[in-house]
Amino acid sequence: MDAELPFRFIDEAVEVIFDRPPLLEKSPPCPDGFIWRDETFRVARMLAQWQDFRRRGRMERNMRPAHASRAALHGSWGVGRFYFRVEMTGGRVFELYYDRAPANAGERKGSWFLYGERQIN
């Protein structure tokens, strides 16, 4: 699937579906589906995956340069995103990501987002 296809930006929170729970919540595999706007979508196949461990905003400035370069490659606690380009049953192509940043001090898990949809028409 060509990453240069037209892209519709969405960036909305979704609830993901795993047929088997992932072993590591902060380094998840591609989900088996997701629920968005009360509609359930099932993944037919994963087309691509990548990670981005760059620190953003004030988090970018609070680390020594030597440590920051290593963290950019391997990640650090609460920093980073795991992206997945997936083809759904029915042919639609979406990009999802898991943001490792905790929602707050009481909720230390990250969140899943529907980044956008590739227009294949």
LINBELWO-V306443 format. One record per pair of residues at least 24 apart in sequence whose ideal C-beta (glycine too) atoms are under 10 Angstrom apart, sorted by sequence separation. I is the first residue (numbers start at 1). GAP is how many residues later the second one is. D is the distance in Angstrom with one decimal. If there is no record, write none. Layout:
<<I | GAP | D> <I | GAP | D>>
This chain:
<<12 | 24 | 6.8> <17 | 24 | 8.8> <27 | 24 | 8.8> <51 | 24 | 7.3> <55 | 24 | 5.4> <76 | 24 | 9.1> <77 | 24 | 9.9> <78 | 24 | 5.5> <93 | 24 | 6.7> <94 | 24 | 7.4> <12 | 25 | 7.9> <15 | 25 | 9.4> <17 | 25 | 7.8> <54 | 25 | 8.1> <55 | 25 | 8.7> <56 | 25 | 9.7> <75 | 25 | 7.2> <77 | 25 | 9.1> <92 | 25 | 6.5> <93 | 25 | 4.1> <10 | 26 | 8.2> <17 | 26 | 8.6> <53 | 26 | 6.3> <54 | 26 | 7.9> <92 | 26 | 8.4> <93 | 26 | 8.4> <10 | 27 | 9.8> <14 | 27 | 8.8> <16 | 27 | 9.7> <52 | 27 | 9.7> <53 | 27 | 4.1> <54 | 27 | 8.8> <92 | 27 | 9.5> <93 | 27 | 5.8> <52 | 28 | 6.5> <53 | 28 | 8.0> <82 | 28 | 8.9> <84 | 28 | 9.8> <92 | 28 | 7.7> <51 | 29 | 6.3> <52 | 29 | 4.9> <53 | 29 | 9.6> <81 | 29 | 8.6> <88 | 29 | 9.7> <91 | 29 | 7.0> <51 | 30 | 6.9> <52 | 30 | 8.3> <78 | 30 | 8.0> <80 | 30 | 8.8> <82 | 30 | 9.5> <83 | 30 | 9.9> <85 | 30 | 9.1> <91 | 30 | 9.9> <50 | 31 | 9.1> <51 | 31 | 5.4> <52 | 31 | 6.9> <77 | 31 | 9.4> <84 | 31 | 9.2> <85 | 31 | 9.9> <87 | 31 | 9.2> <50 | 32 | 8.0> <51 | 32 | 7.1> <78 | 32 | 7.8> <81 | 32 | 8.8> <83 | 32 | 7.1> <49 | 33 | 7.2> <50 | 33 | 5.1> <85 | 33 | 7.4> <87 | 33 | 9.1> <49 | 34 | 6.5> <50 | 34 | 8.5> <81 | 34 | 9.2> <48 | 35 | 7.9> <49 | 35 | 5.1> <50 | 35 | 8.7> <48 | 36 | 7.4> <49 | 36 | 7.4> <47 | 37 | 8.4> <48 | 37 | 4.2> <49 | 37 | 9.1> <46 | 38 | 6.0> <47 | 38 | 4.5> <48 | 38 | 8.7> <46 | 39 | 7.3> <47 | 39 | 6.4> <46 | 40 | 5.4> <47 | 40 | 5.7> <43 | 41 | 8.3> <45 | 41 | 7.1> <46 | 41 | 8.0> <44 | 42 | 7.8> <45 | 42 | 5.2> <59 | 42 | 8.5> <43 | 43 | 4.7> <44 | 43 | 5.1> <45 | 43 | 9.2> <1 | 44 | 9.8> <3 | 44 | 9.1> <42 | 44 | 9.6> <43 | 44 | 7.4> <44 | 44 | 6.0> <45 | 44 | 9.7> <3 | 45 | 7.4> <41 | 45 | 8.6> <43 | 45 | 6.3> <44 | 45 | 4.9> <52 | 45 | 8.3> <56 | 45 | 9.0> <1 | 46 | 4.7> <42 | 46 | 6.4> <43 | 46 | 7.7> <44 | 46 | 8.0> <47 | 46 | 6.9> <51 | 46 | 9.5> <1 | 47 | 7.4> <41 | 47 | 4.9> <42 | 47 | 4.7> <44 | 47 | 8.1> <47 | 47 | 9.8> <48 | 47 | 8.6> <49 | 47 | 9.9> <50 | 47 | 9.5> <51 | 47 | 9.6> <52 | 47 | 9.9> <53 | 47 | 8.8> <27 | 48 | 8.1> <41 | 48 | 7.6> <42 | 48 | 8.6> <44 | 48 | 9.6> <47 | 48 | 9.3> <26 | 49 | 8.5> <41 | 49 | 8.2> <44 | 49 | 10.0> <51 | 49 | 9.8> <46 | 50 | 10.0> <26 | 51 | 8.0> <41 | 51 | 7.5> <43 | 51 | 8.8> <26 | 52 | 8.3> <30 | 52 | 8.8> <34 | 52 | 8.9> <27 | 53 | 8.9> <29 | 53 | 8.8> <30 | 53 | 9.9> <31 | 53 | 7.4> <33 | 53 | 9.1> <41 | 53 | 7.3> <43 | 53 | 9.1> <26 | 54 | 8.5> <28 | 54 | 6.2> <30 | 54 | 4.6> <32 | 54 | 9.7> <34 | 54 | 9.2> <27 | 55 | 7.0> <29 | 55 | 8.7> <30 | 55 | 9.3> <31 | 55 | 8.1> <33 | 55 | 8.2> <41 | 55 | 9.8> <26 | 56 | 9.1> <28 | 56 | 9.1> <30 | 56 | 6.5> <33 | 56 | 8.7> <36 | 58 | 8.6> <34 | 60 | 8.1> <36 | 60 | 9.6> <34 | 62 | 6.6> <31 | 65 | 7.0> <30 | 66 | 8.1> <31 | 67 | 8.6> <16 | 68 | 9.8> <30 | 68 | 9.8> <29 | 69 | 9.9> <28 | 70 | 5.3> <27 | 71 | 8.8> <47 | 71 | 9.0> <26 | 72 | 8.5> <28 | 72 | 9.4> <25 | 73 | 9.0> <27 | 73 | 8.4> <41 | 73 | 9.0> <26 | 74 | 5.4> <25 | 75 | 9.2> <22 | 76 | 9.7> <26 | 76 | 9.9> <36 | 76 | 10.0> <36 | 77 | 9.9> <37 | 77 | 9.3> <34 | 78 | 7.0> <36 | 78 | 5.4> <34 | 79 | 9.8> <14 | 80 | 9.3> <16 | 80 | 7.5> <34 | 80 | 6.9> <31 | 81 | 7.4> <3 | 82 | 7.5> <14 | 82 | 7.0> <16 | 82 | 8.0> <26 | 82 | 9.3> <28 | 82 | 8.6> <25 | 83 | 9.5> <26 | 83 | 8.0> <1 | 84 | 6.7> <10 | 84 | 8.3> <25 | 84 | 6.1> <26 | 84 | 6.6> <28 | 84 | 8.4> <1 | 85 | 9.7> <10 | 85 | 8.8> <25 | 85 | 7.6> <1 | 86 | 7.0> <7 | 86 | 9.8> <8 | 86 | 9.7> <9 | 86 | 9.7> <10 | 86 | 9.9> <11 | 86 | 9.1> <13 | 86 | 9.7> <5 | 88 | 7.6> <7 | 88 | 8.0> <2 | 91 | 10.0> <1 | 92 | 6.0> <3 | 92 | 9.2> <16 | 95 | 9.9> <16 | 96 | 4.7> <14 | 97 | 9.0> <15 | 97 | 7.2> <16 | 97 | 9.9> <13 | 98 | 6.0> <14 | 98 | 5.3> <16 | 98 | 9.8> <13 | 99 | 6.9> <14 | 99 | 6.5> <13 | 100 | 5.7> <14 | 100 | 4.8> <12 | 101 | 6.6> <13 | 101 | 7.9> <14 | 101 | 9.9> <11 | 102 | 5.9> <12 | 102 | 5.4> <10 | 103 | 8.3> <11 | 103 | 7.3> <12 | 103 | 9.1> <10 | 104 | 5.0> <11 | 104 | 6.0> <12 | 104 | 9.7> <10 | 105 | 6.6> <11 | 105 | 7.1> <9 | 106 | 7.5> <10 | 106 | 4.9> <9 | 107 | 4.7> <10 | 107 | 6.5> <7 | 108 | 8.9> <8 | 108 | 5.5> <9 | 108 | 8.7> <7 | 109 | 5.3> <8 | 109 | 4.7> <7 | 110 | 7.3> <8 | 110 | 8.0> <6 | 111 | 9.3> <7 | 111 | 6.0> <8 | 111 | 6.2> <5 | 112 | 9.7> <6 | 112 | 7.3> <7 | 112 | 7.1> <5 | 113 | 4.5> <6 | 113 | 4.1> <4 | 114 | 9.3> <5 | 114 | 6.0> <6 | 114 | 8.8> <3 | 115 | 7.9> <5 | 115 | 6.1> <6 | 115 | 8.8> <2 | 116 | 8.3> <5 | 116 | 9.5> <1 | 117 | 6.9> <2 | 118 | 9.1> <1 | 119 | 7.9>>
